[in-house]
Amino acid sequence: MNADASINYAQIIMDNSTDAILLIGLDHSVLAYNQNLQDTILAYSGKILKAGDNYLEFLNKEDTIVFLDMFQRCINGETVTIERIEELNQIPVWFEFKLNPTYDKDKNLLGICLRGKDIDTRKKMQMAHSESEEKFRNLIESAPNSILIVDTSGKIVHCNIETENTFGYHKEELINQSVELLVPLRYRSGHDHLVSGYVQAPRPMRIGKNQVTSAIRKDGKEIFVEISLNSFEVNKTNYVSAIIVDITEKIQIETKIKEQIQELKEIARIQSHEIRRPLANILGLLELLESKMTEEKRNEIHSYLRKSANDLDELVYDIVKRSSRFSIL
């Protein structure tokens, strides 16, 4: 099919473009433009653009300075792209402007081609996403516990400052490392299967609540931890968040309390037998005092009573002394 020479197909293509397109000569004169560009100029300046016009007359002072800089870079062979806010009826709208050098069929520099694109929706979505991401990062950084963000391969993609405090690594040492770096060597052989299983069937999970779980610091010291796992999706990519709480001190205190309770029980068992002996002596001697006896025998019994009472007092003192060292504070 032969093209009709009377039809300007290039102009039709330009007019049907969603971009505003303008061809500017080396003297800043308007060489060609599409309908979108003419409508945009009219909306923002109230002026009607025509071929042969000086494009600078349609720009304000600030835009002129920016344009001339881009124009000069462009005629030197550079393609220039910027994003700017323009106001229409006091409403700010984001635009992307792209300038590239344009040549005629003999490869002579003809001027520059300017393409303007309304990127307001995309830009505001990007800004909202960035703001949301910044809030997310701030939330992670301000958390009192260690937080790791892990991808589906088990690689650490983000961690907070508390992770450095807990494990002794700098962030740079953890990012892009396998999470197994924090797993004691004796547990690593099966850890990758656990990660794979969780990724395939993610769910909120708490590890270390009913069974002690350990992790390892950079210095090789093992610590007891509780880990809360959850999954989330960003840009169709799945991640796992791990909130890690160092419960080493808690476990040590609980262990110490259990040991002290057991020891107290043993003290109570032993002392209960030892206390009964002087107490039984005292009760028996008191019964003897109630019977008739000589003064000499009564004095002898008083002597035994005093000794038994002293023995009982020493036992009680010993119990108090031994029990006082069980403070865990």
C-alpha positions in Angstrom: 0.0 0.0 0.0 1.4 3.4 -1.1 1.4 6.3 1.4 -0.6 9.3 0.3 2.0 12.1 -0.2 -0.7 14.7 0.7 -1.0 13.3 4.2 1.5 14.3 6.8 1.8 11.0 8.6 4.6 12.3 10.9 2.3 15.1 12.2 -0.6 12.6 12.7 1.7 10.4 14.8 2.9 13.4 16.8 -0.7 14.6 17.4 -1.7 11.2 18.7 1.1 11.0 21.1 0.3 11.4 24.8 3.5 13.3 25.2 3.9 17.0 24.4 6.4 17.2 21.6 8.2 20.3 20.3 11.0 20.8 17.8 13.1 23.9 18.5 15.7 25.4 16.1 19.1 26.5 17.1 17.8 30.1 17.4 15.1 28.9 19.9 12.4 29.3 17.2 9.5 26.8 17.1 9.9 24.5 14.1 7.2 22.0 14.8 4.9 20.8 17.6 2.0 18.5 18.3 -1.5 19.2 19.5 -0.7 18.0 23.0 2.1 20.6 23.3 -0.1 23.4 22.0 -2.8 22.6 24.4 -0.3 22.4 27.3 1.2 25.8 26.5 -2.2 27.3 26.3 -3.3 25.8 29.6 -0.1 27.0 31.5 0.6 30.3 29.8 -2.7 31.3 28.2 -0.8 31.9 24.9 -1.3 30.2 21.6 1.9 28.7 20.1 2.6 29.0 16.4 5.5 27.9 14.2 8.2 30.5 14.0 7.6 31.8 17.6 10.5 32.3 19.9 10.0 29.5 22.5 11.7 31.6 25.2 8.7 34.0 25.2 6.5 31.2 26.6 8.7 30.6 29.6 8.9 32.4 32.9 12.3 33.7 34.2 13.0 30.6 36.3 12.1 28.1 33.5 14.1 30.1 31.0 17.3 29.7 33.1 16.8 26.0 33.4 15.8 25.6 29.7 18.9 27.5 28.4 21.2 25.3 30.4 19.5 22.1 29.1 19.5 23.6 25.6 23.2 24.2 25.6 24.0 20.8 26.9 21.7 19.3 24.3 23.3 21.0 21.3 26.6 19.8 22.5 25.3 16.3 21.9 23.9 15.3 25.3 20.5 14.0 26.0 19.1 15.7 29.1 16.2 14.6 31.3 14.8 16.4 34.3 11.7 16.3 36.5 10.0 19.5 37.5 6.8 20.7 39.2 4.6 23.1 37.1 1.5 24.8 38.5 -1.8 24.8 36.7 -4.5 26.8 38.5 -2.3 26.8 41.6 -2.2 23.0 41.5 1.3 21.5 41.4 1.8 18.9 38.7 4.9 16.8 38.1 6.3 16.7 34.5 9.3 14.9 33.0 11.1 16.9 30.3 13.5 15.2 27.9 15.7 17.1 25.4 17.8 15.4 22.8 19.6 16.8 19.7 17.8 16.4 16.4 19.5 16.1 13.0 18.3 16.5 9.4 18.7 13.7 6.8 22.2 14.9 6.1 23.2 14.5 9.8 23.3 18.3 10.3 22.2 19.5 13.6 18.7 20.9 13.1 17.9 21.8 16.7 16.5 19.9 19.7 13.4 17.9 20.3 11.7 18.5 23.6 9.2 15.9 25.0 7.1 16.7 28.0 5.3 14.0 29.9 2.8 14.2 32.8 4.3 12.0 35.4 2.2 13.4 38.3 0.5 10.1 39.2 3.6 8.0 38.9 5.7 10.6 40.8 3.3 10.9 43.7 3.1 7.1 43.9 6.8 6.9 44.0 6.9 9.6 46.7 4.2 7.8 48.7 6.1 4.6 48.4 9.4 6.2 49.5 7.6 7.9 52.4 6.0 4.6 53.4 9.4 2.8 53.1 11.1 5.6 55.2 8.4 5.2 57.9 8.9 1.4 57.8 12.7 1.8 58.1 12.3 4.3 61.0 9.9 1.9 62.7 12.5 -0.9 62.4 15.4 1.3 63.6 13.5 2.5 66.6 12.5 -1.0 67.7 14.0 -2.1 71.1 14.6 -5.6 69.7 16.8 -7.0 66.9 15.0 -7.2 63.6 16.2 -9.0 60.5 14.5 -8.9 57.1 15.4 -12.0 55.1 14.6 -13.0 51.5 13.3 -16.4 50.4 16.9 -17.7 49.9 17.7 -16.9 53.5 19.9 -13.9 52.8 19.7 -10.9 55.2 18.6 -7.8 53.2 18.1 -5.4 56.1 18.7 -5.2 59.9 18.4 -2.5 62.6 20.9 -1.0 64.9 19.8 -3.2 67.8 20.9 -6.2 65.8 24.4 -4.8 66.0 24.1 -4.5 69.7 22.8 -8.0 70.1 25.2 -9.9 67.8 28.3 -7.6 67.7 28.2 -7.3 63.8 28.1 -4.1 61.9 25.2 -3.8 59.4 27.6 -4.0 56.5 28.8 -7.4 57.8 25.3 -8.9 57.9 23.7 -7.5 54.7 23.7 -10.1 51.9 25.0 -12.8 54.3 23.1 -16.0 55.0 21.0 -15.9 58.2 22.9 -19.1 59.2 25.8 -16.8 60.2 23.9 -16.3 63.4 23.1 -20.0 63.9 25.4 -22.2 66.1 27.4 -24.5 63.9 25.8 -27.7 65.4 22.4 -26.6 64.2 23.3 -25.4 60.7 22.9 -28.7 58.8 19.2 -28.7 59.1 18.6 -24.9 59.2 18.3 -24.4 55.4 15.4 -27.0 55.3 13.6 -25.1 58.1 14.0 -21.8 56.1 12.8 -23.5 52.9 9.8 -25.1 54.7 8.8 -21.8 56.3 9.0 -19.9 52.9 6.8 -22.5 51.3 4.2 -22.3 54.0 4.7 -18.9 55.8 2.7 -18.2 59.0 3.2 -16.2 62.2 5.6 -18.3 64.4 7.3 -17.9 67.7 10.5 -19.9 68.3 12.0 -20.3 71.8 8.9 -19.7 73.8 8.5 -23.3 75.1 11.9 -24.6 74.1 15.3 -22.8 74.6 16.8 -21.7 71.3 20.3 -20.3 70.9 22.1 -18.0 68.5 25.7 -17.1 68.2 27.4 -13.7 68.4 30.4 -12.5 66.3 32.7 -13.2 69.3 31.5 -16.8 69.3 29.4 -16.5 72.5 26.1 -18.3 72.4 23.0 -16.4 73.6 19.5 -17.7 74.3 16.8 -16.1 72.1 13.1 -15.9 71.3 12.3 -15.4 67.6 9.0 -14.2 66.1 8.7 -14.9 62.4 6.3 -13.4 60.0 6.1 -13.0 56.2 5.2 -10.1 54.0 5.3 -9.0 50.4 6.8 -6.0 48.7 6.5 -5.4 44.9 5.5 -9.1 44.5 8.6 -10.2 46.3 8.3 -12.3 49.5 10.3 -11.6 52.6 10.5 -12.9 56.2 10.8 -10.6 59.2 12.5 -12.0 62.3 12.1 -10.2 65.6 14.8 -11.5 67.9 14.8 -11.0 71.7 17.9 -11.8 73.7 16.6 -13.8 76.7 20.0 -15.0 78.0 19.7 -13.1 81.3 16.1 -14.2 81.7 17.1 -17.9 81.2 20.0 -17.5 83.6 17.8 -16.0 86.3 15.2 -18.7 85.8 17.8 -21.4 86.1 19.3 -19.8 89.2 15.8 -19.6 90.8 15.2 -23.3 90.1 18.5 -24.2 91.6 17.9 -22.1 94.7 14.4 -23.5 95.2 15.8 -27.0 95.0 18.6 -26.1 97.4 16.1 -24.5 99.8 14.0 -27.6 99.7 17.1 -29.7 100.6 17.9 -27.3 103.4 14.4 -27.5 104.7 14.4 -31.3 104.6 17.7 -31.5 106.5 17.0 -28.8 109.0 13.6 -30.1 109.8 15.2 -33.3 111.1 17.9 -31.5 113.0 15.4 -29.1 114.6 13.2 -31.9 115.9 16.0 -33.3 118.0 16.6 -30.3 120.3 12.8 -29.5 120.2 12.0 -33.1 121.4 14.6 -32.7 124.2 13.0 -29.5 125.3 9.5 -30.9 125.3 10.7 -34.0 127.3 12.6 -32.0 129.8 9.6 -29.7 130.4 7.5 -32.8 131.2 10.1 -33.9 133.7 10.0 -30.5 135.4 6.3 -30.9 136.0 7.0 -34.0 138.1 8.3 -34.1 141.7 12.0 -34.2 142.0 14.9 -32.9 144.1 16.3 -29.4 143.7 19.5 -30.8 142.4 17.7 -32.8 139.7 15.7 -29.7 138.8 18.9 -27.7 138.3 20.3 -30.4 136.1 17.2 -30.4 133.9 17.4 -26.6 133.6 21.0 -27.0 132.4 19.8 -29.5 129.7 17.0 -27.2 128.7 19.3 -24.2 128.2 21.7 -26.4 126.1 18.8 -27.7 123.9 17.5 -24.1 123.5 20.9 -22.9 122.5 21.2 -25.8 120.0 17.8 -24.8 118.5 18.8 -21.2 118.3 22.0 -22.0 116.5 20.1 -24.2 114.0 17.6 -21.4 113.3 20.5 -18.9 112.9 22.2 -21.3 110.5 19.0 -21.6 108.4 18.6 -17.8 108.1 22.2 -17.4 107.2 22.2 -20.0 104.5 18.9 -18.8 103.1 20.0 -15.1 102.8 22.5 -15.9 100.1 19.8 -16.9 97.7 19.0 -13.3 96.6 19.1 -13.1 92.7 19.3 -9.3 92.6 
